[in-house]
Amino acid sequence: MARFLLVAGGCRGLELARELGAEGHAVRITTRDEANRERIEAAGAECVVADPDVVGTLRYALDNVTVLMWLLGPVDAADLHGSRWEMMLWRTIDTTVRGVVYEQGTEGGAELTRKLAGHNGIPHAVLDGDSEPWREAAREAIGAVLAP
């Protein structure tokens, strides 16, 4: 059993959480809005109200997590694919995280993933958010980071 933290993800993340939960994995999903708690919990995931623009709010969400999924590819915010993502990657070094999946928002974010996760020996994958079907691409990325 793995423990997942999905930072954002929207409806696609909820679908993925349902599937992972049905397989016996534990899933946490972050949201900026408390009003989303009921939808997240109905999908079988733990809800964490946190803002990826304020990386410190994600600190406790990483507790006992095996795979971090940064699912902010569609969000057009340079900081979330640059300085915030870099800070989050550095914060995962001394945690239980053993795999990172970055949903590509920018080439710079993908390069940060390869550089920092690679430097620290953390298995990683870059997920193309435009892949159809997205869920299969996400599962392939998860498989890549969990493979021995």
mmCIF file of the C-alpha atoms, coordinates in Angstrom:
data_MODEL
# 
_entry.id   MODEL 
# 
loop_
_atom_site.group_PDB 
_atom_site.id 
_atom_site.type_symbol 
_atom_site.label_atom_id 
_atom_site.label_alt_id 
_atom_site.label_comp_id 
_atom_site.label_asym_id 
_atom_site.label_entity_id 
_atom_site.label_seq_id 
_atom_site.pdbx_PDB_ins_code 
_atom_site.Cartn_x 
_atom_site.Cartn_y 
_atom_site.Cartn_z 
_atom_site.occupancy 
_atom_site.B_iso_or_equiv 
_atom_site.pdbx_formal_charge 
_atom_site.auth_seq_id 
_atom_site.auth_comp_id 
_atom_site.auth_asym_id 
_atom_site.auth_atom_id 
_atom_site.pdbx_PDB_model_num 
ATOM 1   C CA . MET A 1 1   ? 0.000   0.000  0.000   1.00 0.00 ? 1   MET A CA 1 
ATOM 2   C CA . ALA A 1 2   ? 1.244   3.456  -0.909  1.00 0.00 ? 2   ALA A CA 1 
ATOM 3   C CA . ARG A 1 3   ? 0.168   6.806  0.476   1.00 0.00 ? 3   ARG A CA 1 
ATOM 4   C CA . PHE A 1 4   ? -0.461  9.546  -2.056  1.00 0.00 ? 4   PHE A CA 1 
ATOM 5   C CA . LEU A 1 5   ? -0.654  13.315 -1.772  1.00 0.00 ? 5   LEU A CA 1 
ATOM 6   C CA . LEU A 1 6   ? -2.420  14.918 -4.707  1.00 0.00 ? 6   LEU A CA 1 
ATOM 7   C CA . VAL A 1 7   ? -1.790  18.638 -4.731  1.00 0.00 ? 7   VAL A CA 1 
ATOM 8   C CA . ALA A 1 8   ? -4.886  19.860 -6.572  1.00 0.00 ? 8   ALA A CA 1 
ATOM 9   C CA . GLY A 1 9   ? -6.110  17.764 -9.465  1.00 0.00 ? 9   GLY A CA 1 
ATOM 10  C CA . GLY A 1 10  ? -9.766  18.746 -9.728  1.00 0.00 ? 10  GLY A CA 1 
ATOM 11  C CA . CYS A 1 11  ? -12.246 16.216 -11.088 1.00 0.00 ? 11  CYS A CA 1 
ATOM 12  C CA . ARG A 1 12  ? -9.489  14.114 -12.663 1.00 0.00 ? 12  ARG A CA 1 
ATOM 13  C CA . GLY A 1 13  ? -7.731  13.916 -9.295  1.00 0.00 ? 13  GLY A CA 1 
ATOM 14  C CA . LEU A 1 14  ? -10.958 12.797 -7.607  1.00 0.00 ? 14  LEU A CA 1 
ATOM 15  C CA . GLU A 1 15  ? -11.383 10.011 -10.161 1.00 0.00 ? 15  GLU A CA 1 
ATOM 16  C CA . LEU A 1 16  ? -7.786  8.919  -9.622  1.00 0.00 ? 16  LEU A CA 1 
ATOM 17  C CA . ALA A 1 17  ? -8.275  9.025  -5.829  1.00 0.00 ? 17  ALA A CA 1 
ATOM 18  C CA . ARG A 1 18  ? -11.336 6.760  -6.082  1.00 0.00 ? 18  ARG A CA 1 
ATOM 19  C CA . GLU A 1 19  ? -9.372  4.246  -8.114  1.00 0.00 ? 19  GLU A CA 1 
ATOM 20  C CA . LEU A 1 20  ? -6.308  4.314  -5.860  1.00 0.00 ? 20  LEU A CA 1 
ATOM 21  C CA . GLY A 1 21  ? -8.488  4.000  -2.758  1.00 0.00 ? 21  GLY A CA 1 
ATOM 22  C CA . ALA A 1 22  ? -10.315 1.008  -4.225  1.00 0.00 ? 22  ALA A CA 1 
ATOM 23  C CA . GLU A 1 23  ? -6.904  -0.662 -4.604  1.00 0.00 ? 23  GLU A CA 1 
ATOM 24  C CA . GLY A 1 24  ? -6.161  -0.110 -0.907  1.00 0.00 ? 24  GLY A CA 1 
ATOM 25  C CA . HIS A 1 25  ? -3.960  2.968  -1.176  1.00 0.00 ? 25  HIS A CA 1 
ATOM 26  C CA . ALA A 1 26  ? -4.394  5.979  1.105   1.00 0.00 ? 26  ALA A CA 1 
ATOM 27  C CA . VAL A 1 27  ? -4.954  9.284  -0.678  1.00 0.00 ? 27  VAL A CA 1 
ATOM 28  C CA . ARG A 1 28  ? -4.863  12.900 0.493   1.00 0.00 ? 28  ARG A CA 1 
ATOM 29  C CA . ILE A 1 29  ? -6.015  15.712 -1.734  1.00 0.00 ? 29  ILE A CA 1 
ATOM 30  C CA . THR A 1 30  ? -5.350  19.378 -1.148  1.00 0.00 ? 30  THR A CA 1 
ATOM 31  C CA . THR A 1 31  ? -7.809  22.119 -1.833  1.00 0.00 ? 31  THR A CA 1 
ATOM 32  C CA . ARG A 1 32  ? -7.709  25.841 -1.218  1.00 0.00 ? 32  ARG A CA 1 
ATOM 33  C CA . ASP A 1 33  ? -11.438 25.899 -0.479  1.00 0.00 ? 33  ASP A CA 1 
ATOM 34  C CA . GLU A 1 34  ? -13.044 24.211 2.537   1.00 0.00 ? 34  GLU A CA 1 
ATOM 35  C CA . ALA A 1 35  ? -16.240 23.905 0.471   1.00 0.00 ? 35  ALA A CA 1 
ATOM 36  C CA . ASN A 1 36  ? -14.553 21.088 -1.508  1.00 0.00 ? 36  ASN A CA 1 
ATOM 37  C CA . ARG A 1 37  ? -14.079 18.893 1.577   1.00 0.00 ? 37  ARG A CA 1 
ATOM 38  C CA . GLU A 1 38  ? -17.313 16.940 1.119   1.00 0.00 ? 38  GLU A CA 1 
ATOM 39  C CA . ARG A 1 39  ? -16.515 16.049 -2.527  1.00 0.00 ? 39  ARG A CA 1 
ATOM 40  C CA . ILE A 1 40  ? -12.992 14.956 -1.617  1.00 0.00 ? 40  ILE A CA 1 
ATOM 41  C CA . GLU A 1 41  ? -14.100 12.839 1.318   1.00 0.00 ? 41  GLU A CA 1 
ATOM 42  C CA . ALA A 1 42  ? -16.919 11.322 -0.769  1.00 0.00 ? 42  ALA A CA 1 
ATOM 43  C CA . ALA A 1 43  ? -14.183 10.118 -3.152  1.00 0.00 ? 43  ALA A CA 1 
ATOM 44  C CA . GLY A 1 44  ? -12.593 8.275  -0.223  1.00 0.00 ? 44  GLY A CA 1 
ATOM 45  C CA . ALA A 1 45  ? -9.684  10.676 0.203   1.00 0.00 ? 45  ALA A CA 1 
ATOM 46  C CA . GLU A 1 46  ? -8.510  12.724 3.139   1.00 0.00 ? 46  GLU A CA 1 
ATOM 47  C CA . CYS A 1 47  ? -8.984  16.452 2.603   1.00 0.00 ? 47  CYS A CA 1 
ATOM 48  C CA . VAL A 1 48  ? -6.243  18.931 3.457   1.00 0.00 ? 48  VAL A CA 1 
ATOM 49  C CA . VAL A 1 49  ? -7.004  22.622 3.126   1.00 0.00 ? 49  VAL A CA 1 
ATOM 50  C CA . ALA A 1 50  ? -3.735  24.083 1.881   1.00 0.00 ? 50  ALA A CA 1 
ATOM 51  C CA . ASP A 1 51  ? -2.486  26.529 -0.720  1.00 0.00 ? 51  ASP A CA 1 
ATOM 52  C CA . PRO A 1 52  ? 0.383   25.534 -3.038  1.00 0.00 ? 52  PRO A CA 1 
ATOM 53  C CA . ASP A 1 53  ? 1.201   29.248 -3.318  1.00 0.00 ? 53  ASP A CA 1 
ATOM 54  C CA . VAL A 1 54  ? 2.080   29.024 0.395   1.00 0.00 ? 54  VAL A CA 1 
ATOM 55  C CA . VAL A 1 55  ? 4.226   25.892 0.501   1.00 0.00 ? 55  VAL A CA 1 
ATOM 56  C CA . GLY A 1 56  ? 4.381   25.938 4.314   1.00 0.00 ? 56  GLY A CA 1 
ATOM 57  C CA . THR A 1 57  ? 0.667   25.043 4.398   1.00 0.00 ? 57  THR A CA 1 
ATOM 58  C CA . LEU A 1 58  ? 1.559   21.721 2.735   1.00 0.00 ? 58  LEU A CA 1 
ATOM 59  C CA . ARG A 1 59  ? 4.150   20.692 5.321   1.00 0.00 ? 59  ARG A CA 1 
ATOM 60  C CA . TYR A 1 60  ? 1.931   18.391 7.380   1.00 0.00 ? 60  TYR A CA 1 
ATOM 61  C CA . ALA A 1 61  ? 0.172   17.064 4.292   1.00 0.00 ? 61  ALA A CA 1 
ATOM 62  C CA . LEU A 1 62  ? 3.458   15.284 3.461   1.00 0.00 ? 62  LEU A CA 1 
ATOM 63  C CA . ASP A 1 63  ? 3.387   13.197 6.667   1.00 0.00 ? 63  ASP A CA 1 
ATOM 64  C CA . ASN A 1 64  ? 3.822   9.509  5.802   1.00 0.00 ? 64  ASN A CA 1 
ATOM 65  C CA . VAL A 1 65  ? 3.339   10.136 2.065   1.00 0.00 ? 65  VAL A CA 1 
ATOM 66  C CA . THR A 1 66  ? 4.996   7.786  -0.429  1.00 0.00 ? 66  THR A CA 1 
ATOM 67  C CA . VAL A 1 67  ? 4.135   9.576  -3.686  1.00 0.00 ? 67  VAL A CA 1 
ATOM 68  C CA . LEU A 1 68  ? 3.740   13.324 -4.158  1.00 0.00 ? 68  LEU A CA 1 
ATOM 69  C CA . MET A 1 69  ? 1.676   14.314 -7.199  1.00 0.00 ? 69  MET A CA 1 
ATOM 70  C CA . TRP A 1 70  ? 1.844   18.007 -8.150  1.00 0.00 ? 70  TRP A CA 1 
ATOM 71  C CA . LEU A 1 71  ? -1.249  18.171 -10.378 1.00 0.00 ? 71  LEU A CA 1 
ATOM 72  C CA . LEU A 1 72  ? -1.220  21.840 -11.265 1.00 0.00 ? 72  LEU A CA 1 
ATOM 73  C CA . GLY A 1 73  ? -0.388  21.485 -14.963 1.00 0.00 ? 73  GLY A CA 1 
ATOM 74  C CA . PRO A 1 74  ? -3.443  23.383 -16.237 1.00 0.00 ? 74  PRO A CA 1 
ATOM 75  C CA . VAL A 1 75  ? -2.896  26.257 -13.799 1.00 0.00 ? 75  VAL A CA 1 
ATOM 76  C CA . ASP A 1 76  ? -1.317  29.201 -15.573 1.00 0.00 ? 76  ASP A CA 1 
ATOM 77  C CA . ALA A 1 77  ? 0.808   30.515 -12.716 1.00 0.00 ? 77  ALA A CA 1 
ATOM 78  C CA . ALA A 1 78  ? 4.552   30.672 -13.282 1.00 0.00 ? 78  ALA A CA 1 
ATOM 79  C CA . ASP A 1 79  ? 5.393   30.505 -9.559  1.00 0.00 ? 79  ASP A CA 1 
ATOM 80  C CA . LEU A 1 80  ? 3.528   27.193 -9.136  1.00 0.00 ? 80  LEU A CA 1 
ATOM 81  C CA . HIS A 1 81  ? 5.776   25.643 -11.788 1.00 0.00 ? 81  HIS A CA 1 
ATOM 82  C CA . GLY A 1 82  ? 8.869   27.530 -10.682 1.00 0.00 ? 82  GLY A CA 1 
ATOM 83  C CA . SER A 1 83  ? 9.733   28.835 -7.230  1.00 0.00 ? 83  SER A CA 1 
ATOM 84  C CA . ARG A 1 84  ? 6.851   27.132 -5.353  1.00 0.00 ? 84  ARG A CA 1 
ATOM 85  C CA . TRP A 1 85  ? 7.500   23.774 -7.005  1.00 0.00 ? 85  TRP A CA 1 
ATOM 86  C CA . GLU A 1 86  ? 11.227  24.081 -6.358  1.00 0.00 ? 86  GLU A CA 1 
ATOM 87  C CA . MET A 1 87  ? 10.575  24.827 -2.689  1.00 0.00 ? 87  MET A CA 1 
ATOM 88  C CA . MET A 1 88  ? 8.226   21.853 -2.450  1.00 0.00 ? 88  MET A CA 1 
ATOM 89  C CA . LEU A 1 89  ? 10.805  19.545 -4.018  1.00 0.00 ? 89  LEU A CA 1 
ATOM 90  C CA . TRP A 1 90  ? 13.433  20.664 -1.503  1.00 0.00 ? 90  TRP A CA 1 
ATOM 91  C CA . ARG A 1 91  ? 10.988  20.053 1.350   1.00 0.00 ? 91  ARG A CA 1 
ATOM 92  C CA . THR A 1 92  ? 10.370  16.475 0.233   1.00 0.00 ? 92  THR A CA 1 
ATOM 93  C CA . ILE A 1 93  ? 14.013  15.444 0.646   1.00 0.00 ? 93  ILE A CA 1 
ATOM 94  C CA . ASP A 1 94  ? 13.797  14.654 4.363   1.00 0.00 ? 94  ASP A CA 1 
ATOM 95  C CA . THR A 1 95  ? 10.347  13.063 4.244   1.00 0.00 ? 95  THR A CA 1 
ATOM 96  C CA . THR A 1 96  ? 8.923   9.636  3.498   1.00 0.00 ? 96  THR A CA 1 
ATOM 97  C CA . VAL A 1 97  ? 8.259   10.649 -0.133  1.00 0.00 ? 97  VAL A CA 1 
ATOM 98  C CA . ARG A 1 98  ? 9.801   8.057  -2.439  1.00 0.00 ? 98  ARG A CA 1 
ATOM 99  C CA . GLY A 1 99  ? 8.327   9.210  -5.738  1.00 0.00 ? 99  GLY A CA 1 
ATOM 100 C CA . VAL A 1 100 ? 7.306   12.474 -7.384  1.00 0.00 ? 100 VAL A CA 1 
ATOM 101 C CA . VAL A 1 101 ? 4.895   13.029 -10.272 1.00 0.00 ? 101 VAL A CA 1 
ATOM 102 C CA . TYR A 1 102 ? 4.808   16.502 -11.815 1.00 0.00 ? 102 TYR A CA 1 
ATOM 103 C CA . GLU A 1 103 ? 1.954   17.352 -14.174 1.00 0.00 ? 103 GLU A CA 1 
ATOM 104 C CA . GLN A 1 104 ? 3.741   19.506 -16.691 1.00 0.00 ? 104 GLN A CA 1 
ATOM 105 C CA . GLY A 1 105 ? 2.688   23.111 -16.709 1.00 0.00 ? 105 GLY A CA 1 
ATOM 106 C CA . THR A 1 106 ? 5.947   24.504 -18.048 1.00 0.00 ? 106 THR A CA 1 
ATOM 107 C CA . GLU A 1 107 ? 9.134   23.057 -19.467 1.00 0.00 ? 107 GLU A CA 1 
ATOM 108 C CA . GLY A 1 108 ? 10.946  24.808 -16.603 1.00 0.00 ? 108 GLY A CA 1 
ATOM 109 C CA . GLY A 1 109 ? 8.857   22.893 -14.063 1.00 0.00 ? 109 GLY A CA 1 
ATOM 110 C CA . ALA A 1 110 ? 9.605   19.616 -15.817 1.00 0.00 ? 110 ALA A CA 1 
ATOM 111 C CA . GLU A 1 111 ? 13.315  20.454 -15.830 1.00 0.00 ? 111 GLU A CA 1 
ATOM 112 C CA . LEU A 1 112 ? 13.196  21.318 -12.099 1.00 0.00 ? 112 LEU A CA 1 
ATOM 113 C CA . THR A 1 113 ? 11.606  17.927 -11.465 1.00 0.00 ? 113 THR A CA 1 
ATOM 114 C CA . ARG A 1 114 ? 14.286  16.069 -13.404 1.00 0.00 ? 114 ARG A CA 1 
ATOM 115 C CA . LYS A 1 115 ? 17.110  18.102 -11.870 1.00 0.00 ? 115 LYS A CA 1 
ATOM 116 C CA . LEU A 1 116 ? 16.137  18.166 -8.178  1.00 0.00 ? 116 LEU A CA 1 
ATOM 117 C CA . ALA A 1 117 ? 14.453  14.781 -7.878  1.00 0.00 ? 117 ALA A CA 1 
ATOM 118 C CA . GLY A 1 118 ? 17.269  13.229 -9.877  1.00 0.00 ? 118 GLY A CA 1 
ATOM 119 C CA . HIS A 1 119 ? 19.930  14.943 -7.769  1.00 0.00 ? 119 HIS A CA 1 
ATOM 120 C CA . ASN A 1 120 ? 18.318  13.591 -4.598  1.00 0.00 ? 120 ASN A CA 1 
ATOM 121 C CA . GLY A 1 121 ? 17.720  10.093 -5.954  1.00 0.00 ? 121 GLY A CA 1 
ATOM 122 C CA . ILE A 1 122 ? 13.924  10.361 -5.827  1.00 0.00 ? 122 ILE A CA 1 
ATOM 123 C CA . PRO A 1 123 ? 12.145  8.465  -8.617  1.00 0.00 ? 123 PRO A CA 1 
ATOM 124 C CA . HIS A 1 124 ? 10.149  10.928 -10.685 1.00 0.00 ? 124 HIS A CA 1 
ATOM 125 C CA . ALA A 1 125 ? 7.915   11.222 -13.711 1.00 0.00 ? 125 ALA A CA 1 
ATOM 126 C CA . VAL A 1 126 ? 6.597   14.117 -15.750 1.00 0.00 ? 126 VAL A CA 1 
ATOM 127 C CA . LEU A 1 127 ? 2.935   13.687 -16.627 1.00 0.00 ? 127 LEU A CA 1 
ATOM 128 C CA . ASP A 1 128 ? 1.629   15.292 -19.809 1.00 0.00 ? 128 ASP A CA 1 
ATOM 129 C CA . GLY A 1 129 ? -1.597  16.896 -18.639 1.00 0.00 ? 129 GLY A CA 1 
ATOM 130 C CA . ASP A 1 130 ? -2.940  16.894 -22.184 1.00 0.00 ? 130 ASP A CA 1 
ATOM 131 C CA . SER A 1 131 ? -2.680  13.103 -22.472 1.00 0.00 ? 131 SER A CA 1 
ATOM 132 C CA . GLU A 1 132 ? -5.901  11.343 -23.362 1.00 0.00 ? 132 GLU A CA 1 
ATOM 133 C CA . PRO A 1 133 ? -6.995  9.459  -21.469 1.00 0.00 ? 133 PRO A CA 1 
ATOM 134 C CA . TRP A 1 134 ? -5.398  11.353 -18.587 1.00 0.00 ? 134 TRP A CA 1 
ATOM 135 C CA . ARG A 1 135 ? -6.047  8.704  -15.957 1.00 0.00 ? 135 ARG A CA 1 
ATOM 136 C CA . GLU A 1 136 ? -4.057  6.083  -17.855 1.00 0.00 ? 136 GLU A CA 1 
ATOM 137 C CA . ALA A 1 137 ? -1.161  8.516  -18.282 1.00 0.00 ? 137 ALA A CA 1 
ATOM 138 C CA . ALA A 1 138 ? -1.301  9.294  -14.555 1.00 0.00 ? 138 ALA A CA 1 
ATOM 139 C CA . ARG A 1 139 ? -1.295  5.568  -13.699 1.00 0.00 ? 139 ARG A CA 1 
ATOM 140 C CA . GLU A 1 140 ? 1.709   5.046  -15.965 1.00 0.00 ? 140 GLU A CA 1 
ATOM 141 C CA . ALA A 1 141 ? 3.565   7.873  -14.183 1.00 0.00 ? 141 ALA A CA 1 
ATOM 142 C CA . ILE A 1 142 ? 2.690   6.350  -10.790 1.00 0.00 ? 142 ILE A CA 1 
ATOM 143 C CA . GLY A 1 143 ? 3.916   2.958  -11.974 1.00 0.00 ? 143 GLY A CA 1 
ATOM 144 C CA . ALA A 1 144 ? 7.187   4.510  -13.099 1.00 0.00 ? 144 ALA A CA 1 
ATOM 145 C CA . VAL A 1 145 ? 7.932   6.058  -9.701  1.00 0.00 ? 145 VAL A CA 1 
ATOM 146 C CA . LEU A 1 146 ? 6.865   2.997  -7.706  1.00 0.00 ? 146 LEU A CA 1 
ATOM 147 C CA . ALA A 1 147 ? 8.767   0.475  -9.826  1.00 0.00 ? 147 ALA A CA 1 
ATOM 148 C CA . PRO A 1 148 ? 11.816  -0.973 -8.065  1.00 0.00 ? 148 PRO A CA 1 
# 
